[in-house]
């Protein structure tokens, strides 16, 4: 009977009823090294252009840094385990690859709605102040999830679960309640380095360390402006994020797609979009296609920039006309990517376009694309 269950167990039961695949509890002061690791990562500049990581580092260092009254953290995970191989489109040059997590509904909305529902339930069961957080808040979800026993941070720095592999969206509830904590997760990567070897851009300087500046997810989502030349070929046809380090993790064999929340089932238009269609997007078209998706936050210019880089890696001259249309795009990042891409798939057309455009190009970085030559 529920009246004989502990509050902690009732929290976990309610979490499961709300669609969470994993739930654990940690003391708010259980991960003291998190702040030190964060400071070292920031000092090395490995956060790239994610200035908000610096600006609110004092809030991220510990739960008490954000809310001094917190006593316990309820860590929650919602599964988005894919039913198909995330790497299946690697050789499809004319199509873009979207990271698994972004092919369905926006996890920010789905997870936060469930967190709020759990928070309301908890406030009724055991009245006490609480706060709910998912992703956009200055909360270090992964070390807290490890401390709460949901899994461990793998060598790719993401959470790995024995039951759900690398496919969990994380959220947290901070509460002033003194809850009984669960045993922390224990690292179980052993000698495996599959995730390190899988990274196309060598974004891992060492196991358990990530240099975001080299990460394709960072470059295609967070990075503004032109994507550095040294990473463009390695991006391949990835237009939003990268699943490679996650997809090769051996622990994924225990992750059942049946446990995934139905809200994250892939939308048909996200599974294998045509690059030609993406290159033709204007702002209204972008908003229409990506409404209700986490992709909407990057805006049209970054998506078209990414699609242009993918087109340059496609080897498909049929995309040259679409790229040529972008040589006059208002966004320098788009013009630059289109210039580079056109030179890769149709050097003759690149040279012809250069004759009429190079003298009129107002942006120095885009001018550099024209001056660098048509070949990679």
C-alpha positions in Angstrom: 0.0 0.0 0.0 1.2 3.5 -0.8 0.8 4.6 2.8 3.5 2.2 3.9 6.0 3.4 1.2 8.6 6.0 2.1 8.4 9.5 0.7 11.4 8.8 -1.5 9.8 5.7 -3.0 6.6 7.6 -3.6 8.5 10.3 -5.4 10.0 7.7 -7.7 6.7 6.1 -8.4 5.1 9.4 -9.2 8.1 10.3 -11.5 7.6 7.0 -13.4 3.9 7.8 -13.8 4.8 11.1 -15.3 7.1 9.6 -17.9 10.5 9.7 -16.3 12.5 6.5 -16.9 15.0 7.2 -14.1 14.8 9.0 -10.7 17.4 9.3 -7.9 18.1 11.5 -4.9 21.3 13.2 -3.8 22.3 15.4 -0.9 22.8 19.0 -2.2 26.4 19.0 -1.1 27.4 15.5 -2.5 29.4 16.6 -5.6 32.0 19.0 -4.2 34.5 18.6 -7.1 32.0 19.9 -9.7 32.9 23.5 -9.0 36.7 22.9 -9.3 36.3 21.0 -12.6 34.0 23.7 -14.0 36.5 26.4 -13.1 39.4 24.5 -14.8 37.3 23.9 -17.9 36.4 27.6 -18.2 40.0 28.7 -17.5 41.2 26.5 -20.4 38.7 28.3 -22.7 37.1 25.0 -23.6 33.6 26.5 -23.4 34.2 28.4 -26.6 31.6 31.2 -27.1 29.3 29.9 -24.4 29.8 33.1 -22.4 26.8 32.2 -20.2 28.8 29.4 -18.7 31.3 31.9 -17.4 28.8 34.5 -16.3 26.9 32.2 -14.0 29.7 29.8 -13.0 29.1 30.7 -9.4 25.6 29.4 -9.6 26.7 26.2 -11.4 29.4 25.3 -9.0 27.0 23.7 -6.5 23.2 23.6 -5.9 23.7 25.9 -2.9 25.4 28.4 -5.1 22.1 28.9 -6.9 19.8 28.4 -4.0 21.4 28.4 -0.5 18.4 26.8 1.2 18.5 23.6 -0.9 19.0 20.3 1.1 18.3 17.6 -1.4 18.3 17.2 -5.2 15.9 14.9 -7.0 17.5 14.0 -10.3 15.3 12.7 -13.1 15.9 11.2 -16.6 13.5 10.9 -19.5 14.5 8.4 -22.2 14.8 9.3 -25.9 16.4 6.0 -26.9 16.2 5.7 -30.7 14.6 2.8 -32.5 17.1 3.0 -35.4 20.9 3.5 -35.8 21.7 7.2 -35.3 24.7 6.7 -37.7 22.7 5.2 -40.6 22.7 8.4 -42.7 26.5 8.8 -42.5 26.9 8.1 -46.3 23.8 9.9 -47.5 25.5 13.0 -49.0 22.3 14.7 -50.2 20.6 14.5 -46.8 21.3 16.1 -43.5 21.8 14.4 -40.2 20.0 15.8 -37.2 21.0 14.6 -33.7 18.6 12.0 -32.3 17.5 14.2 -29.4 16.2 17.0 -31.7 14.2 14.9 -34.1 11.0 14.9 -31.9 9.3 17.4 -29.6 11.3 20.0 -27.7 12.6 18.3 -24.6 12.7 21.6 -22.7 8.9 21.8 -22.9 8.2 18.1 -22.3 10.6 17.6 -19.4 9.8 20.9 -17.7 6.0 20.1 -17.8 6.6 16.8 -16.1 9.0 18.4 -13.6 6.4 20.9 -12.7 3.7 18.2 -12.3 6.0 16.3 -10.0 6.8 19.4 -8.1 3.1 20.1 -7.5 2.6 16.6 -6.3 5.5 16.8 -3.9 4.4 20.1 -2.6 1.0 18.6 -1.7 2.6 15.4 -0.2 5.3 17.1 1.8 4.9 20.9 1.8 8.3 22.6 1.5 9.9 25.1 -0.9 11.2 23.6 -4.1 12.5 24.7 -7.6 12.5 22.8 -10.9 15.3 23.0 -13.5 15.9 21.7 -17.0 18.9 22.5 -19.2 18.6 26.3 -19.6 19.1 26.9 -15.8 22.6 27.2 -14.4 22.6 23.6 -13.0 25.2 20.9 -13.5 22.7 18.1 -14.3 25.2 15.4 -15.2 27.3 15.3 -12.0 24.1 15.6 -10.0 22.6 12.7 -11.8 25.7 10.7 -11.2 25.6 11.6 -7.5 21.9 10.5 -7.4 22.7 7.1 -8.9 21.2 7.6 -12.4 24.5 6.5 -14.0 27.9 8.0 -14.4 29.6 10.5 -16.6 31.3 8.5 -19.3 34.6 9.3 -21.1 32.5 11.4 -23.5 31.4 13.5 -20.5 27.7 12.6 -21.0 25.7 10.5 -18.6 25.7 6.8 -19.1 23.0 4.6 -17.6 23.2 0.8 -17.2 19.5 0.7 -18.2 19.2 3.6 -20.7 22.6 3.9 -22.2 23.5 7.5 -23.3 19.9 8.5 -24.1 18.5 10.4 -21.2 17.2 14.0 -21.0 18.0 15.3 -17.5 16.1 17.5 -15.1 16.3 18.3 -11.4 14.2 19.4 -8.5 15.8 21.3 -5.7 14.0 21.0 -2.3 14.5 22.0 1.3 13.4 18.6 2.4 16.0 16.3 3.9 15.5 13.2 1.7 17.3 9.9 2.0 20.0 9.9 -0.8 20.6 7.0 -3.1 24.0 5.5 -3.7 26.0 7.4 -6.3 26.7 5.9 -9.7 30.0 4.2 -10.3 32.1 4.7 -13.4 31.9 1.5 -15.5 33.6 2.5 -18.7 36.6 0.3 -18.0 39.2 0.3 -20.8 36.7 1.1 -23.5 37.5 4.2 -25.5 35.0 3.8 -28.4 33.5 7.2 -27.8 37.0 8.8 -27.9 37.9 7.1 -31.2 34.5 7.9 -32.8 34.8 11.7 -32.5 35.3 13.1 -36.0 37.0 16.3 -34.7 39.1 14.9 -31.8 37.1 16.9 -29.3 38.3 14.8 -26.4 41.8 15.9 -25.2 41.6 13.1 -22.6 39.0 10.7 -21.3 36.3 12.5 -19.3 37.3 15.8 -20.9 35.6 17.8 -23.7 36.9 20.7 -25.7 33.6 22.2 -26.9 35.4 24.3 -29.5 36.1 21.2 -31.4 32.8 19.5 -30.9 30.4 19.2 -33.8 27.4 19.7 -31.6 28.9 23.0 -30.4 30.0 24.1 -33.9 26.6 23.5 -35.5 24.4 24.7 -32.6 26.1 27.1 -30.2 28.8 28.6 -32.5 28.0 31.9 -34.2 29.6 33.0 -37.4 31.7 31.0 -39.7 32.6 27.4 -38.8 36.5 27.1 -38.8 37.9 25.5 -41.9 39.7 22.8 -40.0 36.4 21.2 -39.0 34.2 21.6 -42.1 35.1 18.4 -43.9 34.8 16.3 -40.6 31.3 17.7 -40.1 30.2 15.6 -43.1 26.4 15.8 -43.5 25.7 16.7 -39.8 23.5 19.8 -39.8 22.4 19.9 -36.1 24.4 18.2 -33.5 26.3 14.9 -33.5 25.5 11.5 -32.0 28.8 9.6 -32.8 30.3 9.5 -29.3 26.9 8.5 -27.8 25.9 6.0 -30.5 29.0 3.8 -30.2 28.7 3.4 -26.4 28.4 -0.4 -25.7 26.0 0.4 -22.8 23.4 1.4 -25.4 22.6 -2.3 -26.0 20.6 -2.2 -22.8 18.6 0.9 -23.9 15.2 -0.1 -25.2 13.4 2.2 -27.6 10.2 1.1 -26.0 11.1 3.0 -22.9 11.5 6.3 -24.8 8.9 9.0 -24.1 6.4 9.2 -27.0 6.9 12.9 -27.2 10.4 12.3 -28.6 9.4 10.0 -31.5 11.1 11.4 -34.6 9.0 13.7 -36.9 9.2 12.5 -40.5 10.7 15.8 -41.8 13.5 15.5 -39.2 14.7 12.0 -40.0 16.5 12.6 -43.3 15.9 16.1 -44.6 17.0 17.0 -48.1 19.9 19.5 -48.2 18.3 21.2 -51.2 15.2 22.0 -49.2 17.2 23.3 -46.2 19.3 25.5 -48.5 16.1 27.2 -49.7 14.8 28.1 -46.3 13.9 31.7 -45.5 13.0 32.9 -42.0 9.2 32.1 -42.2 10.0 28.7 -43.8 12.5 27.9 -41.0 10.0 28.7 -38.3 7.3 26.7 -39.9 9.5 23.6 -40.4 11.0 23.6 -36.9 8.1 24.8 -34.8 7.9 22.8 -31.6 11.5 21.6 -32.1 14.6 22.4 -30.1 16.2 23.3 -33.4 14.2 26.5 -33.6 16.5 28.2 -31.1 19.5 28.3 -33.6 17.6 30.4 -36.2 17.5 30.2 -39.9 21.0 31.5 -40.6 22.8 28.9 -38.6 20.7 26.1 -40.1 21.4 27.2 -43.6 25.0 27.7 -42.9 25.2 24.2 -41.6 23.3 22.8 -44.6 25.8 24.7 -46.9 28.8 23.0 -45.2 27.0 19.7 -45.6 26.4 20.4 -49.2 30.1 21.1 -49.7 30.9 17.7 -48.3 28.2 15.9 -50.4 30.2 15.8 -53.6 26.9 16.4 -55.4 27.1 19.1 -58.2 23.3 19.1 -58.3 23.4 21.3 -55.2 25.5 24.0 -56.9 22.5 26.0 -58.1 21.1 26.1 -54.5 24.5 27.2 -53.2 24.8 29.9 -55.9 21.5 31.4 -54.7 23.1 31.9 -51.3 26.1 33.8 -52.5 24.0 37.0 -52.0 22.4 36.0 -48.7 22.2 38.8 -46.1 24.1 36.7 -43.5 27.9 36.6 -43.9 28.1 33.2 -42.3 25.7 31.8 -45.0 27.5 33.5 -47.8 30.9 32.3 -46.6 29.7 28.7 -46.2 28.0 28.7 -49.6 31.2 30.1 -51.2 33.4 27.4 -49.7 30.8 24.7 -50.5 30.4 25.7 -54.1 34.2 25.6 -54.6 34.2 22.0 -53.4 31.5 20.6 -55.6 31.7 22.8 -58.7 35.0 24.7 -59.1 34.2 25.9 -62.6 31.0 27.6 -61.4 32.9 28.9 -58.3 35.4 30.7 -60.6 32.7 32.1 -62.7 30.8 33.5 -59.7 34.0 34.9 -58.2 34.5 37.1 -61.3 31.3 39.0 -60.6 31.1 38.9 -56.8 34.6 39.3 -55.2 34.9 43.0 -55.9 31.5 43.7 -54.3 31.8 41.5 -51.1 31.7 43.8 -48.0 32.7 41.1 -45.4 36.4 40.4 -44.9 35.8 36.9 -43.8 33.7 36.0 -46.8 36.3 37.7 -49.0 38.8 35.3 -47.5 36.7 32.4 -48.8 36.9 33.7 -52.3 40.6 34.3 -52.0 41.4 30.9 -50.6 40.6 29.1 -53.8 37.9 26.6 -54.9 39.4 23.4 -53.6 39.6 22.1 -50.1 
